[in-house]
Structure formats: structure tokens, C-alpha cells
Amino acid sequence: MADWFTAEEITALNKDTGMSDSDYVEMTRSSFAGIFADYPDYAKLFSSMKDKSVEEGLKSDTMTSHCRKFNDVYKRVCENLNDKAKAKAAVMELGPTHKAKGLTREHFENGIKSMYETMMKAGYPIDDVTKSAIVKLDNFVIEWLCEGVA
């Protein structure tokens, strides 16, 4: 696993992007749409997709709530990068719900890769240091999620 974050990477991951909470929710919703386009079976893992089309499920209040929770976890991880145990704890909270759905390393790797690619395609202004830090962060998150579902 990669070394922990440098001060420059921590600053990059915590800089103000000027995006609102709703902007982040929409970015995350688009990222989930990218996951479901790449891995259609993954939509079935979400309660918001039951008995609905992917388009309807993505617009549901349940998915909006899921996007907010996802964003909250990432935000808490980034805010706690000076304390690895606290950063990890934010992700580990997700273990029980993800374990109950039977999620595996493959799900996490595919999902996070698809989310990253969707974000890059959307053209968000992200410099090289931030891109590198996001990839490193995603690798830690994958490891912690796998630990949480073990």
C-alpha cells in the first residue's frame, strides 16, 4: 500500500472547490450513473433501484440520501487525513451495510474506478497533485471497505 499522504496532498484534497452540497450530490449521482452504465448488475444492490428504472432510481430521495452519505464519508476522511485512525474509522462505519449486501473487493474496485473515470470525463478542474491524491485516497478507501466487510 502507498505511503500516507503528504502535506501537499492533504491540502489538495481539502481545498475549497467552490462547489455547493447540491453540486457534490449531483456529481456523486452522475458517478453512480457511470457505475450503473459500466456494471448494470450493481444497480440491483441499491434499494432505490428496486422496481424502478435506473433513471428513476438515480433521481429518488433514497439515492439522494445515499449520495449525501457517500459525500459525508469522503469529506470526513479528507478532514481527518492528519489522523489515519479517524480517517479509517469514517470508512469502517460502512462495513456492516456493505457486508450485508455481500459486496467484495471487485465491487469496490470497479465502483471507485468507474466513479473516478466519470468525474474525470465531466471535466472538473482537478490538478495533477489532486488527481494523484484522489487515486491514493481511493486505494485506502478500497482497503478499508474490504476490511470492513471481512
Sequence and secondary structure as in RCSB ss.txt:
>XXXX:A:sequence
MADWFTAEEITALNKDTGMSDSDYVEMTRSSFAGIFADYPDYAKLFSSMKDKSVEEGLKSDTMTSHCRKFNDVYK
RVCENLNDKAKAKAAVMELGPTHKAKGLTREHFENGIKSMYETMMKAGYPIDDVTKSAIVKLDNFVIEWLCEGVA
>XXXX:A:secstr
      HHHHHHHHS     HHHHHHHHHHHHHHHHHH GGGGGGSGGGTTS HHHHHHSHHHHHHHHHHHHHHH
HHHHTTTSHHHHHHHHHTTHHHHHHTT  HHHHHHHHHHHHHHHHHTT    HHHHHHHHHHHHHHHHHHHHHH 
